[in-house]
Amino acid sequence: MNGRNGRYARWWTRLRRAASDDRGMTTAEYAMGTLAACALAVVLYRVVTSGTVKALLQSLFEKALHAGF
């Protein structure tokens, strides 16, 4: 019985160590976060530089600059 419990304890210890070993995970997470941020920046750039949004922003700034005080 002791041999079986000892093997189980060693197996459980190795499993816990393997589960808690997260080397390299932060690098992959930073890479995915950077990729997502770049993709979002491209989408926002396309939206802001579209003709409709340019006209809307220009109209907004003109109204703000010519507002009476």
PDB file with SEQRES, HELIX, SHEET and CRYST1 records, atoms N, CA, C and O in Angstrom:
SEQRES   1 A   69  MET ASN GLY ARG ASN GLY ARG TYR ALA ARG TRP TRP THR          
SEQRES   2 A   69  ARG LEU ARG ARG ALA ALA SER ASP ASP ARG GLY MET THR          
SEQRES   3 A   69  THR ALA GLU TYR ALA MET GLY THR LEU ALA ALA CYS ALA          
SEQRES   4 A   69  LEU ALA VAL VAL LEU TYR ARG VAL VAL THR SER GLY THR          
SEQRES   5 A   69  VAL LYS ALA LEU LEU GLN SER LEU PHE GLU LYS ALA LEU          
SEQRES   6 A   69  HIS ALA GLY PHE                                              
HELIX    1 AA1 ASN A    2  SER A   20  1                                  19    
HELIX    2 AA2 MET A   25  VAL A   48  1                                  24    
HELIX    3 AA3 GLY A   51  LEU A   65  1                                  15    
CRYST1    1.000    1.000    1.000  90.00  90.00  90.00 P 1           1          
ATOM      1  N   MET A   1       0.817  -1.199   0.000  1.00  0.00           N  
ATOM      2  CA  MET A   1       0.000   0.000   0.000  1.00  0.00           C  
ATOM      3  C   MET A   1       0.859   1.261   0.000  1.00  0.00           C  
ATOM      4  O   MET A   1       0.508   2.251  -0.642  1.00  0.00           O  
ATOM      5  N   ASN A   2       1.980   1.232   0.713  1.00  0.00           N  
ATOM      6  CA  ASN A   2       2.852   2.383   0.803  1.00  0.00           C  
ATOM      7  C   ASN A   2       3.458   2.720  -0.560  1.00  0.00           C  
ATOM      8  O   ASN A   2       3.611   3.896  -0.891  1.00  0.00           O  
ATOM      9  N   GLY A   3       3.804   1.702  -1.353  1.00  0.00           N  
ATOM     10  CA  GLY A   3       4.368   1.937  -2.677  1.00  0.00           C  
ATOM     11  C   GLY A   3       3.399   2.652  -3.590  1.00  0.00           C  
ATOM     12  O   GLY A   3       3.785   3.551  -4.337  1.00  0.00           O  
ATOM     13  N   ARG A   4       2.147   2.255  -3.531  1.00  0.00           N  
ATOM     14  CA  ARG A   4       1.128   2.891  -4.367  1.00  0.00           C  
ATOM     15  C   ARG A   4       0.915   4.338  -3.954  1.00  0.00           C  
ATOM     16  O   ARG A   4       0.812   5.217  -4.809  1.00  0.00           O  
ATOM     17  N   ASN A   5       0.847   4.597  -2.643  1.00  0.00           N  
ATOM     18  CA  ASN A   5       0.676   5.968  -2.150  1.00  0.00           C  
ATOM     19  C   ASN A   5       1.880   6.833  -2.498  1.00  0.00           C  
ATOM     20  O   ASN A   5       1.728   8.012  -2.818  1.00  0.00           O  
ATOM     21  N   GLY A   6       3.073   6.253  -2.436  1.00  0.00           N  
ATOM     22  CA  GLY A   6       4.275   7.004  -2.787  1.00  0.00           C  
ATOM     23  C   GLY A   6       4.299   7.384  -4.260  1.00  0.00           C  
ATOM     24  O   GLY A   6       4.670   8.503  -4.613  1.00  0.00           O  
ATOM     25  N   ARG A   7       3.896   6.436  -5.131  1.00  0.00           N  
ATOM     26  CA  ARG A   7       3.834   6.745  -6.563  1.00  0.00           C  
ATOM     27  C   ARG A   7       2.791   7.819  -6.833  1.00  0.00           C  
ATOM     28  O   ARG A   7       3.013   8.732  -7.629  1.00  0.00           O  
ATOM     29  N   TYR A   8       1.648   7.700  -6.159  1.00  0.00           N  
ATOM     30  CA  TYR A   8       0.596   8.694  -6.322  1.00  0.00           C  
ATOM     31  C   TYR A   8       1.071  10.072  -5.864  1.00  0.00           C  
ATOM     32  O   TYR A   8       0.803  11.073  -6.528  1.00  0.00           O  
ATOM     33  N   ALA A   9       1.758  10.127  -4.757  1.00  0.00           N  
ATOM     34  CA  ALA A   9       2.254  11.406  -4.236  1.00  0.00           C  
ATOM     35  C   ALA A   9       3.264  12.014  -5.200  1.00  0.00           C  
ATOM     36  O   ALA A   9       3.232  13.219  -5.450  1.00  0.00           O  
ATOM     37  N   ARG A  10       4.165  11.191  -5.746  1.00  0.00           N  
ATOM     38  CA  ARG A  10       5.141  11.719  -6.714  1.00  0.00           C  
ATOM     39  C   ARG A  10       4.448  12.192  -7.986  1.00  0.00           C  
ATOM     40  O   ARG A  10       4.786  13.241  -8.537  1.00  0.00           O  
ATOM     41  N   TRP A  11       3.465  11.399  -8.452  1.00  0.00           N  
ATOM     42  CA  TRP A  11       2.718  11.785  -9.649  1.00  0.00           C  
ATOM     43  C   TRP A  11       1.983  13.109  -9.418  1.00  0.00           C  
ATOM     44  O   TRP A  11       2.003  13.993 -10.274  1.00  0.00           O  
ATOM     45  N   TRP A  12       1.338  13.238  -8.262  1.00  0.00           N  
ATOM     46  CA  TRP A  12       0.601  14.449  -7.935  1.00  0.00           C  
ATOM     47  C   TRP A  12       1.540  15.659  -7.841  1.00  0.00           C  
ATOM     48  O   TRP A  12       1.188  16.754  -8.279  1.00  0.00           O  
ATOM     49  N   THR A  13       2.721  15.461  -7.273  1.00  0.00           N  
ATOM     50  CA  THR A  13       3.700  16.541  -7.163  1.00  0.00           C  
ATOM     51  C   THR A  13       4.152  16.989  -8.552  1.00  0.00           C  
ATOM     52  O   THR A  13       4.234  18.188  -8.819  1.00  0.00           O  
ATOM     53  N   ARG A  14       4.448  16.029  -9.443  1.00  0.00           N  
ATOM     54  CA  ARG A  14       4.862  16.387 -10.806  1.00  0.00           C  
ATOM     55  C   ARG A  14       3.747  17.100 -11.553  1.00  0.00           C  
ATOM     56  O   ARG A  14       4.006  18.050 -12.292  1.00  0.00           O  
ATOM     57  N   LEU A  15       2.512  16.655 -11.369  1.00  0.00           N  
ATOM     58  CA  LEU A  15       1.364  17.283 -12.025  1.00  0.00           C  
ATOM     59  C   LEU A  15       1.186  18.721 -11.553  1.00  0.00           C  
ATOM     60  O   LEU A  15       0.943  19.619 -12.359  1.00  0.00           O  
ATOM     61  N   ARG A  16       1.309  18.937 -10.240  1.00  0.00           N  
ATOM     62  CA  ARG A  16       1.168  20.303  -9.719  1.00  0.00           C  
ATOM     63  C   ARG A  16       2.275  21.208 -10.238  1.00  0.00           C  
ATOM     64  O   ARG A  16       2.025  22.365 -10.577  1.00  0.00           O  
ATOM     65  N   ARG A  17       3.500  20.687 -10.303  1.00  0.00           N  
ATOM     66  CA  ARG A  17       4.609  21.496 -10.826  1.00  0.00           C  
ATOM     67  C   ARG A  17       4.372  21.852 -12.287  1.00  0.00           C  
ATOM     68  O   ARG A  17       4.591  22.994 -12.692  1.00  0.00           O  
ATOM     69  N   ALA A  18       3.928  20.882 -13.078  1.00  0.00           N  
ATOM     70  CA  ALA A  18       3.679  21.133 -14.497  1.00  0.00           C  
ATOM     71  C   ALA A  18       2.560  22.154 -14.683  1.00  0.00           C  
ATOM     72  O   ALA A  18       2.629  22.995 -15.580  1.00  0.00           O  
ATOM     73  N   ALA A  19       1.539  22.084 -13.849  1.00  0.00           N  
ATOM     74  CA  ALA A  19       0.419  23.010 -13.960  1.00  0.00           C  
ATOM     75  C   ALA A  19       0.803  24.421 -13.538  1.00  0.00           C  
ATOM     76  O   ALA A  19       0.248  25.393 -14.051  1.00  0.00           O  
ATOM     77  N   SER A  20       1.744  24.546 -12.613  1.00  0.00           N  
ATOM     78  CA  SER A  20       2.115  25.873 -12.134  1.00  0.00           C  
ATOM     79  C   SER A  20       3.262  26.481 -12.931  1.00  0.00           C  
ATOM     80  O   SER A  20       3.621  27.636 -12.702  1.00  0.00           O  
ATOM     81  N   ASP A  21       3.839  25.734 -13.856  1.00  0.00           N  
ATOM     82  CA  ASP A  21       4.947  26.242 -14.669  1.00  0.00           C  
ATOM     83  C   ASP A  21       4.375  27.016 -15.850  1.00  0.00           C  
ATOM     84  O   ASP A  21       3.879  26.419 -16.806  1.00  0.00           O  
ATOM     85  N   ASP A  22       4.445  28.341 -15.784  1.00  0.00           N  
ATOM     86  CA  ASP A  22       3.873  29.152 -16.850  1.00  0.00           C  
ATOM     87  C   ASP A  22       4.931  29.981 -17.579  1.00  0.00           C  
ATOM     88  O   ASP A  22       4.645  31.082 -18.048  1.00  0.00           O  
ATOM     89  N   ARG A  23       6.135  29.458 -17.671  1.00  0.00           N  
ATOM     90  CA  ARG A  23       7.173  30.180 -18.400  1.00  0.00           C  
ATOM     91  C   ARG A  23       6.744  30.337 -19.851  1.00  0.00           C  
ATOM     92  O   ARG A  23       6.277  29.386 -20.478  1.00  0.00           O  
ATOM     93  N   GLY A  24       6.905  31.535 -20.371  1.00  0.00           N  
ATOM     94  CA  GLY A  24       6.562  31.799 -21.761  1.00  0.00           C  
ATOM     95  C   GLY A  24       5.134  32.250 -21.969  1.00  0.00           C  
ATOM     96  O   GLY A  24       4.799  32.774 -23.031  1.00  0.00           O  
ATOM     97  N   MET A  25       4.294  32.059 -20.983  1.00  0.00           N  
ATOM     98  CA  MET A  25       2.902  32.456 -21.158  1.00  0.00           C  
ATOM     99  C   MET A  25       2.765  33.970 -21.259  1.00  0.00           C  
ATOM    100  O   MET A  25       1.965  34.461 -22.054  1.00  0.00           O  
ATOM    101  N   THR A  26       3.518  34.704 -20.482  1.00  0.00           N  
ATOM    102  CA  THR A  26       3.372  36.153 -20.534  1.00  0.00           C  
ATOM    103  C   THR A  26       3.827  36.697 -21.877  1.00  0.00           C  
ATOM    104  O   THR A  26       3.255  37.669 -22.371  1.00  0.00           O  
ATOM    105  N   THR A  27       4.828  36.104 -22.469  1.00  0.00           N  
ATOM    106  CA  THR A  27       5.284  36.557 -23.777  1.00  0.00           C  
ATOM    107  C   THR A  27       4.187  36.360 -24.814  1.00  0.00           C  
ATOM    108  O   THR A  27       3.938  37.253 -25.625  1.00  0.00           O  
ATOM    109  N   ALA A  28       3.539  35.222 -24.801  1.00  0.00           N  
ATOM    110  CA  ALA A  28       2.455  34.962 -25.745  1.00  0.00           C  
ATOM    111  C   ALA A  28       1.280  35.908 -25.493  1.00  0.00           C  
ATOM    112  O   ALA A  28       0.650  36.378 -26.440  1.00  0.00           O  
ATOM    113  N   GLU A  29       0.990  36.184 -24.248  1.00  0.00           N  
ATOM    114  CA  GLU A  29      -0.110  37.095 -23.936  1.00  0.00           C  
ATOM    115  C   GLU A  29       0.213  38.509 -24.402  1.00  0.00           C  
ATOM    116  O   GLU A  29      -0.656  39.190 -24.946  1.00  0.00           O  
ATOM    117  N   TYR A  30       1.439  38.957 -24.200  1.00  0.00           N  
ATOM    118  CA  TYR A  30       1.817  40.284 -24.694  1.00  0.00           C  
ATOM    119  C   TYR A  30       1.751  40.341 -26.216  1.00  0.00           C  
ATOM    120  O   TYR A  30       1.313  41.344 -26.778  1.00  0.00           O  
ATOM    121  N   ALA A  31       2.174  39.293 -26.878  1.00  0.00           N  
ATOM    122  CA  ALA A  31       2.126  39.272 -28.343  1.00  0.00           C  
ATOM    123  C   ALA A  31       0.686  39.362 -28.838  1.00  0.00           C  
ATOM    124  O   ALA A  31       0.404  40.111 -29.773  1.00  0.00           O  
ATOM    125  N   MET A  32      -0.219  38.619 -28.233  1.00  0.00           N  
ATOM    126  CA  MET A  32      -1.626  38.665 -28.647  1.00  0.00           C  
ATOM    127  C   MET A  32      -2.241  40.029 -28.330  1.00  0.00           C  
ATOM    128  O   MET A  32      -3.023  40.556 -29.121  1.00  0.00           O  
ATOM    129  N   GLY A  33      -1.893  40.592 -27.191  1.00  0.00           N  
ATOM    130  CA  GLY A  33      -2.401  41.921 -26.841  1.00  0.00           C  
ATOM    131  C   GLY A  33      -1.902  42.986 -27.793  1.00  0.00           C  
ATOM    132  O   GLY A  33      -2.659  43.875 -28.185  1.00  0.00           O  
ATOM    133  N   THR A  34      -0.634  42.905 -28.170  1.00  0.00           N  
ATOM    134  CA  THR A  34      -0.068  43.857 -29.124  1.00  0.00           C  
ATOM    135  C   THR A  34      -0.730  43.723 -30.481  1.00  0.00           C  
ATOM    136  O   THR A  34      -1.046  44.725 -31.122  1.00  0.00           O  
ATOM    137  N   LEU A  35      -0.942  42.499 -30.920  1.00  0.00           N  
ATOM    138  CA  LEU A  35      -1.602  42.257 -32.202  1.00  0.00           C  
ATOM    139  C   LEU A  35      -3.024  42.799 -32.195  1.00  0.00           C  
ATOM    140  O   LEU A  35      -3.457  43.417 -33.168  1.00  0.00           O  
ATOM    141  N   ALA A  36      -3.748  42.575 -31.116  1.00  0.00           N  
ATOM    142  CA  ALA A  36      -5.116  43.081 -31.013  1.00  0.00           C  
ATOM    143  C   ALA A  36      -5.139  44.604 -30.994  1.00  0.00           C  
ATOM    144  O   ALA A  36      -6.011  45.214 -31.613  1.00  0.00           O  
ATOM    145  N   ALA A  37      -4.203  45.222 -30.299  1.00  0.00           N  
ATOM    146  CA  ALA A  37      -4.149  46.688 -30.247  1.00  0.00           C  
ATOM    147  C   ALA A  37      -3.844  47.272 -31.628  1.00  0.00           C  
ATOM    148  O   ALA A  37      -4.420  48.288 -32.015  1.00  0.00           O  
ATOM    149  N   CYS A  38      -2.951  46.637 -32.357  1.00  0.00           N  
ATOM    150  CA  CYS A  38      -2.629  47.110 -33.710  1.00  0.00           C  
ATOM    151  C   CYS A  38      -3.823  46.963 -34.642  1.00  0.00           C  
ATOM    152  O   CYS A  38      -4.096  47.854 -35.446  1.00  0.00           O  
ATOM    153  N   ALA A  39      -4.530  45.855 -34.540  1.00  0.00           N  
ATOM    154  CA  ALA A  39      -5.717  45.647 -35.375  1.00  0.00           C  
ATOM    155  C   ALA A  39      -6.777  46.693 -35.063  1.00  0.00           C  
ATOM    156  O   ALA A  39      -7.402  47.229 -35.978  1.00  0.00           O  
ATOM    157  N   LEU A  40      -6.989  46.991 -33.791  1.00  0.00           N  
ATOM    158  CA  LEU A  40      -7.957  48.008 -33.403  1.00  0.00           C  
ATOM    159  C   LEU A  40      -7.529  49.384 -33.910  1.00  0.00           C  
ATOM    160  O   LEU A  40      -8.365  50.169 -34.358  1.00  0.00           O  
ATOM    161  N   ALA A  41      -6.239  49.677 -33.842  1.00  0.00           N  
ATOM    162  CA  ALA A  41      -5.746  50.968 -34.339  1.00  0.00           C  
ATOM    163  C   ALA A  41      -5.987  51.107 -35.838  1.00  0.00           C  
ATOM    164  O   ALA A  41      -6.352  52.184 -36.310  1.00  0.00           O  
ATOM    165  N   VAL A  42      -5.787  50.033 -36.584  1.00  0.00           N  
ATOM    166  CA  VAL A  42      -6.032  50.082 -38.036  1.00  0.00           C  
ATOM    167  C   VAL A  42      -7.505  50.332 -38.323  1.00  0.00           C  
ATOM    168  O   VAL A  42      -7.848  51.147 -39.180  1.00  0.00           O  
ATOM    169  N   VAL A  43      -8.374  49.631 -37.604  1.00  0.00           N  
ATOM    170  CA  VAL A  43      -9.815  49.824 -37.811  1.00  0.00           C  
ATOM    171  C   VAL A  43     -10.221  51.252 -37.467  1.00  0.00           C  
ATOM    172  O   VAL A  43     -10.959  51.881 -38.226  1.00  0.00           O  
ATOM    173  N   LEU A  44      -9.751  51.773 -36.335  1.00  0.00           N  
ATOM    174  CA  LEU A  44     -10.091  53.148 -35.960  1.00  0.00           C  
ATOM    175  C   LEU A  44      -9.549  54.162 -36.962  1.00  0.00           C  
ATOM    176  O   LEU A  44     -10.216  55.149 -37.273  1.00  0.00           O  
ATOM    177  N   TYR A  45      -8.346  53.922 -37.464  1.00  0.00           N  
ATOM    178  CA  TYR A  45      -7.763  54.822 -38.464  1.00  0.00           C  
ATOM    179  C   TYR A  45      -8.625  54.845 -39.727  1.00  0.00           C  
ATOM    180  O   TYR A  45      -8.892  55.907 -40.290  1.00  0.00           O  
ATOM    181  N   ARG A  46      -9.057  53.658 -40.164  1.00  0.00           N  
ATOM    182  CA  ARG A  46      -9.909  53.587 -41.358  1.00  0.00           C  
ATOM    183  C   ARG A  46     -11.227  54.317 -41.137  1.00  0.00           C  
ATOM    184  O   ARG A  46     -11.712  55.004 -42.035  1.00  0.00           O  
ATOM    185  N   VAL A  47     -11.805  54.174 -39.959  1.00  0.00           N  
ATOM    186  CA  VAL A  47     -13.083  54.830 -39.678  1.00  0.00           C  
ATOM    187  C   VAL A  47     -12.910  56.341 -39.629  1.00  0.00           C  
ATOM    188  O   VAL A  47     -13.701  57.076 -40.219  1.00  0.00           O  
ATOM    189  N   VAL A  48     -11.882  56.808 -38.931  1.00  0.00           N  
ATOM    190  CA  VAL A  48     -11.690  58.246 -38.764  1.00  0.00           C  
ATOM    191  C   VAL A  48     -11.308  58.919 -40.071  1.00  0.00           C  
ATOM    192  O   VAL A  48     -11.679  60.072 -40.290  1.00  0.00           O  
ATOM    193  N   THR A  49     -10.589  58.246 -40.936  1.00  0.00           N  
ATOM    194  CA  THR A  49     -10.182  58.857 -42.199  1.00  0.00           C  
ATOM    195  C   THR A  49     -11.194  58.642 -43.317  1.00  0.00           C  
ATOM    196  O   THR A  49     -10.937  59.044 -44.453  1.00  0.00           O  
ATOM    197  N   SER A  50     -12.332  58.023 -43.032  1.00  0.00           N  
ATOM    198  CA  SER A  50     -13.357  57.874 -44.063  1.00  0.00           C  
ATOM    199  C   SER A  50     -13.986  59.235 -44.339  1.00  0.00           C  
ATOM    200  O   SER A  50     -13.961  60.123 -43.487  1.00  0.00           O  
ATOM    201  N   GLY A  51     -14.536  59.388 -45.510  1.00  0.00           N  
ATOM    202  CA  GLY A  51     -15.099  60.669 -45.928  1.00  0.00           C  
ATOM    203  C   GLY A  51     -16.222  61.156 -45.035  1.00  0.00           C  
ATOM    204  O   GLY A  51     -16.291  62.342 -44.712  1.00  0.00           O  
ATOM    205  N   THR A  52     -17.089  60.269 -44.639  1.00  0.00           N  
ATOM    206  CA  THR A  52     -18.228  60.648 -43.803  1.00  0.00           C  
ATOM    207  C   THR A  52     -17.778  61.180 -42.450  1.00  0.00           C  
ATOM    208  O   THR A  52     -18.273  62.210 -41.992  1.00  0.00           O  
ATOM    209  N   VAL A  53     -16.861  60.500 -41.820  1.00  0.00           N  
ATOM    210  CA  VAL A  53     -16.396  60.932 -40.495  1.00  0.00           C  
ATOM    211  C   VAL A  53     -15.578  62.212 -40.617  1.00  0.00           C  
ATOM    212  O   VAL A  53     -15.658  63.082 -39.750  1.00  0.00           O  
ATOM    213  N   LYS A  54     -14.792  62.335 -41.687  1.00  0.00           N  
ATOM    214  CA  LYS A  54     -14.043  63.584 -41.893  1.00  0.00           C  
ATOM    215  C   LYS A  54     -14.988  64.768 -41.996  1.00  0.00           C  
ATOM    216  O   LYS A  54     -14.758  65.807 -41.377  1.00  0.00           O  
ATOM    217  N   ALA A  55     -16.046  64.616 -42.772  1.00  0.00           N  
ATOM    218  CA  ALA A  55     -17.015  65.705 -42.936  1.00  0.00           C  
ATOM    219  C   ALA A  55     -17.705  66.019 -41.611  1.00  0.00           C  
ATOM    220  O   ALA A  55     -17.922  67.186 -41.285  1.00  0.00           O  
ATOM    221  N   LEU A  56     -18.047  64.994 -40.858  1.00  0.00           N  
ATOM    222  CA  LEU A  56     -18.699  65.195 -39.565  1.00  0.00           C  
ATOM    223  C   LEU A  56     -17.775  65.923 -38.597  1.00  0.00           C  
ATOM    224  O   LEU A  56     -18.203  66.853 -37.915  1.00  0.00           O  
ATOM    225  N   LEU A  57     -16.521  65.511 -38.532  1.00  0.00           N  
ATOM    226  CA  LEU A  57     -15.566  66.174 -37.636  1.00  0.00           C  
ATOM    227  C   LEU A  57     -15.300  67.617 -38.070  1.00  0.00           C  
ATOM    228  O   LEU A  57     -15.199  68.510 -37.228  1.00  0.00           O  
ATOM    229  N   GLN A  58     -15.186  67.842 -39.366  1.00  0.00           N  
ATOM    230  CA  GLN A  58     -14.954  69.198 -39.856  1.00  0.00           C  
ATOM    231  C   GLN A  58     -16.141  70.095 -39.503  1.00  0.00           C  
ATOM    232  O   GLN A  58     -15.951  71.234 -39.078  1.00  0.00           O  
ATOM    233  N   SER A  59     -17.341  69.597 -39.674  1.00  0.00           N  
ATOM    234  CA  SER A  59     -18.535  70.363 -39.320  1.00  0.00           C  
ATOM    235  C   SER A  59     -18.563  70.664 -37.826  1.00  0.00           C  
ATOM    236  O   SER A  59     -18.907  71.771 -37.414  1.00  0.00           O  
ATOM    237  N   LEU A  60     -18.205  69.686 -37.033  1.00  0.00           N  
ATOM    238  CA  LEU A  60     -18.184  69.867 -35.585  1.00  0.00           C  
ATOM    239  C   LEU A  60     -17.180  70.936 -35.173  1.00  0.00           C  
ATOM    240  O   LEU A  60     -17.489  71.791 -34.343  1.00  0.00           O  
ATOM    241  N   PHE A  61     -15.981  70.893 -35.748  1.00  0.00           N  
ATOM    242  CA  PHE A  61     -14.960  71.897 -35.417  1.00  0.00           C  
ATOM    243  C   PHE A  61     -15.354  73.285 -35.908  1.00  0.00           C  
ATOM    244  O   PHE A  61     -15.105  74.279 -35.225  1.00  0.00           O  
ATOM    245  N   GLU A  62     -15.960  73.360 -37.071  1.00  0.00           N  
ATOM    246  CA  GLU A  62     -16.397  74.675 -37.570  1.00  0.00           C  
ATOM    247  C   GLU A  62     -17.458  75.278 -36.661  1.00  0.00           C  
ATOM    248  O   GLU A  62     -17.428  76.475 -36.374  1.00  0.00           O  
ATOM    249  N   LYS A  63     -18.398  74.448 -36.207  1.00  0.00           N  
ATOM    250  CA  LYS A  63     -19.434  74.954 -35.292  1.00  0.00           C  
ATOM    251  C   LYS A  63     -18.803  75.402 -33.975  1.00  0.00           C  
ATOM    252  O   LYS A  63     -19.211  76.411 -33.400  1.00  0.00           O  
ATOM    253  N   ALA A  64     -17.806  74.648 -33.497  1.00  0.00           N  
ATOM    254  CA  ALA A  64     -17.151  75.000 -32.233  1.00  0.00           C  
ATOM    255  C   ALA A  64     -16.353  76.302 -32.364  1.00  0.00           C  
ATOM    256  O   ALA A  64     -16.335  77.116 -31.441  1.00  0.00           O  
ATOM    257  N   LEU A  65     -15.699  76.493 -33.504  1.00  0.00           N  
ATOM    258  CA  LEU A  65     -14.872  77.686 -33.692  1.00  0.00           C  
ATOM    259  C   LEU A  65     -15.726  78.936 -33.938  1.00  0.00           C  
ATOM    260  O   LEU A  65     -15.315  80.044 -33.593  1.00  0.00           O  
ATOM    261  N   HIS A  66     -16.883  78.764 -34.518  1.00  0.00           N  
ATOM    262  CA  HIS A  66     -17.741  79.919 -34.837  1.00  0.00           C  
ATOM    263  C   HIS A  66     -18.879  80.103 -33.855  1.00  0.00           C  
ATOM    264  O   HIS A  66     -19.844  80.813 -34.139  1.00  0.00           O  
ATOM    265  N   ALA A  67     -18.772  79.472 -32.712  1.00  0.00           N  
ATOM    266  CA  ALA A  67     -19.825  79.605 -31.700  1.00  0.00           C  
ATOM    267  C   ALA A  67     -19.749  80.980 -31.057  1.00  0.00           C  
ATOM    268  O   ALA A  67     -18.664  81.491 -30.778  1.00  0.00           O  
ATOM    269  N   GLY A  68     -20.898  81.563 -30.829  1.00  0.00           N  
ATOM    270  CA  GLY A  68     -20.956  82.884 -30.195  1.00  0.00           C  
ATOM    271  C   GLY A  68     -20.889  82.754 -28.686  1.00  0.00           C  
ATOM    272  O   GLY A  68     -21.470  81.841 -28.098  1.00  0.00           O  
ATOM    273  N   PHE A  69     -20.172  83.683 -28.067  1.00  0.00           N  
ATOM    274  CA  PHE A  69     -20.068  83.667 -26.611  1.00  0.00           C  
ATOM    275  C   PHE A  69     -20.826  84.805 -26.027  1.00  0.00           C  
ATOM    276  O   PHE A  69     -20.859  84.964 -24.806  1.00  0.00           O  
TER     277      PHE A  69                                                      
END                                                                             
